[in-house]
Amino acid sequence: MDVKIEDSWKTRLNEEFQKDYFTHLVQFVKTAYTRGTVYPPAKKIFNAFDLCPFDKVKVIIIGQDPYHEPNQAHGLCFSVMDGVSFPPSLINIFKEIEDDLQIPMPSSGNLERWAVQGVLLLNATLTVNAHQAGSHQNKGWERFTDQIIELLATEKEHLVFMLWGAYAQHKGAIISPTKHLILQSPHPSPLSAHRGFFGNHHFSRANAYLAEHGETPIQW
């Protein structure tokens, strides 16, 4: 099966793309796009991988579902397209960065600038029906993204995994804490950010760890 994805990922995932579950997943997703509005736009489904090749990955942030309202999702977790109002969780992420690193709130919520520096912004589920949160869960995406995490955790070392909330923490359970830096806190959602996301200093801690291991810190 030919999947359009950046070459370094395609090489490592080619075997995954041939598995029965992925064939069924592709059929489900194709059908969904023909029947109604699905986010992100089809050409952006693998945007996180296209912008952040395997060998460039330094930091992994795990989200759950793409945004499901117009002009928001473009294949990067927590990120929105230029000119779109910031969702509440993204506002809280920027607030923590401002408090942690004294970097002021940006004018755009487009996080492509992080991705090209080596931040893999990985949603557990890569597609969603318009206005229907969770509508593409349990169709195969979670198995696929589990494989991504396992691949990174086993083949690379000294990565930073940011696991915000119980869902991301469960998904990252396979990661070795002796081989990588695992940063855990509550989710940046307004429902939980005040329980420990604010003040977690994940962004400065990530940069200190990267510098310690000879990597260029991220310009958050």
C-alpha positions in Angstrom: 0.0 0.0 0.0 1.4 3.4 -1.0 1.1 5.9 1.8 2.3 9.5 1.2 4.5 10.2 4.1 8.0 11.6 4.6 10.7 9.1 3.4 12.4 8.4 6.7 9.1 7.5 8.3 7.9 5.6 5.2 11.0 3.3 5.3 10.5 2.5 9.0 6.7 2.1 8.7 6.4 0.3 5.4 5.8 -3.1 7.2 3.1 -1.4 9.3 1.3 -0.1 6.2 1.0 -3.6 4.9 -0.8 -5.0 7.9 -4.5 -5.9 7.7 -5.6 -3.4 10.4 -4.0 -0.5 8.5 -5.6 -1.6 5.2 -9.0 -1.5 7.0 -8.1 1.8 8.6 -7.3 3.4 5.2 -10.6 2.2 3.8 -12.5 3.6 6.8 -10.8 7.0 6.5 -11.2 7.2 2.7 -14.9 6.4 3.1 -15.3 9.1 5.8 -13.8 11.7 3.5 -16.1 10.9 0.7 -19.2 10.9 2.9 -18.7 14.2 4.8 -16.3 16.7 6.3 -13.2 15.2 8.0 -10.4 17.0 9.7 -7.6 17.6 9.0 -7.6 18.1 5.2 -6.5 14.8 3.7 -3.1 16.0 2.5 -2.3 17.1 6.1 -3.0 13.7 7.9 0.7 13.0 8.2 1.8 16.6 8.5 3.5 15.9 11.9 5.7 13.3 10.2 6.4 15.3 7.1 7.6 18.3 9.0 9.6 16.3 11.5 11.6 13.4 9.9 12.5 10.4 12.2 16.2 11.4 12.5 15.3 15.0 13.6 12.9 14.1 16.4 14.0 15.4 19.8 10.7 16.0 21.6 7.4 14.2 21.4 4.1 15.8 22.6 1.2 13.4 22.7 -2.4 14.6 22.0 -5.6 12.7 21.6 -7.9 13.8 18.7 -7.5 16.5 16.0 -9.6 19.6 16.5 -13.1 19.0 14.9 -14.2 22.6 14.0 -13.4 24.4 10.7 -9.9 25.7 9.9 -8.3 24.4 13.1 -6.7 21.0 12.6 -3.7 20.6 10.2 -2.1 17.4 11.5 -0.2 18.7 14.5 -1.6 18.1 18.0 -2.6 21.3 19.9 -1.7 23.4 16.8 -4.1 25.5 14.8 -3.7 27.2 11.4 -2.6 30.8 11.1 -5.3 33.3 11.8 -7.5 31.0 13.9 -8.4 31.8 17.5 -6.4 29.8 20.1 -8.3 26.9 21.7 -8.2 27.0 25.5 -5.6 24.3 25.9 -3.2 26.0 23.5 -3.7 29.3 25.4 -2.6 27.5 28.6 0.4 26.0 26.9 1.5 29.5 25.8 0.8 30.8 29.3 3.1 28.1 30.8 5.8 28.9 28.3 5.6 32.6 29.1 5.9 31.9 32.8 8.6 29.3 32.4 10.8 30.9 29.8 9.5 34.5 29.6 8.6 34.1 26.0 5.5 36.3 25.3 2.3 34.9 23.8 2.7 34.5 20.0 0.4 36.0 17.4 -0.3 32.6 15.8 -1.2 29.2 17.2 0.5 27.4 14.3 3.2 25.1 15.8 4.9 24.2 12.6 7.8 26.2 13.8 8.2 23.7 16.7 7.8 20.7 14.3 10.7 21.8 12.0 13.0 22.0 15.1 12.3 18.4 16.0 9.1 18.4 18.0 6.8 15.6 16.9 3.3 16.8 17.7 1.5 13.4 17.7 -2.2 12.9 18.1 -3.2 9.4 19.0 -6.0 9.5 16.4 -5.1 11.3 13.2 -8.5 12.1 11.7 -12.0 13.1 13.0 -15.4 13.9 11.6 -16.4 17.5 11.7 -18.2 18.5 15.0 -17.8 14.9 16.4 -15.0 14.5 18.9 -13.6 11.0 19.1 -15.5 9.8 16.0 -12.4 8.1 14.5 -11.3 6.4 17.7 -10.9 2.6 17.9 -10.5 2.3 14.1 -6.8 1.5 14.1 -5.1 4.9 14.5 -4.2 4.2 18.2 -2.4 1.0 17.2 -0.5 2.9 14.5 0.5 5.7 16.8 1.5 3.2 19.6 3.9 1.8 17.0 5.3 5.2 16.4 6.0 5.7 20.1 7.6 2.3 20.4 9.7 2.9 17.4 11.1 6.2 18.8 11.5 4.8 22.3 13.5 1.8 21.2 15.5 3.1 18.2 16.5 6.5 19.6 17.8 7.7 23.0 17.7 11.0 25.0 14.3 12.0 23.6 11.9 14.1 25.7 8.4 12.8 26.0 5.8 15.3 27.2 2.8 13.3 28.6 0.0 15.6 29.6 -3.0 14.0 31.2 -3.9 10.4 31.9 -4.5 9.4 28.3 -1.0 10.5 27.1 0.6 8.9 30.2 -1.1 5.6 29.5 0.0 5.7 25.9 3.5 6.5 26.9 3.8 3.6 29.4 6.2 1.7 27.2 8.9 4.4 27.3 12.1 3.7 29.4 12.7 6.5 31.9 16.4 5.5 32.0 16.8 6.1 28.2 14.6 9.2 27.8 13.3 12.1 29.7 9.6 11.6 30.6 7.8 14.7 31.7 4.3 14.2 33.1 1.7 16.6 34.4 -2.1 17.2 34.2 -3.5 18.2 30.8 -3.4 21.9 29.8 -7.2 21.9 29.5 -8.9 24.6 31.6 -10.5 21.7 33.5 -7.1 20.5 34.8 -4.4 23.0 34.1 -4.5 24.5 37.6 -3.9 21.0 39.1 -0.3 21.0 38.0 0.1 21.8 34.3 0.8 25.4 35.3 4.2 25.5 36.9 5.4 22.2 35.5 8.4 23.9 33.8 8.4 21.2 31.1 9.7 23.5 28.4 12.8 24.7 30.3 13.4 21.1 31.6 13.2 19.8 28.1 15.7 22.3 26.8 18.1 21.7 29.7 18.0 17.9 29.0 18.6 18.5 25.3 21.5 20.7 26.0 23.0 18.2 28.4 22.9 15.6 25.7 24.5 17.8 23.0 21.3 18.8 21.2 20.2 22.3 20.3 17.4 23.4 22.6 13.9 24.2 21.1 13.0 27.8 20.5 9.5 27.6 22.1 
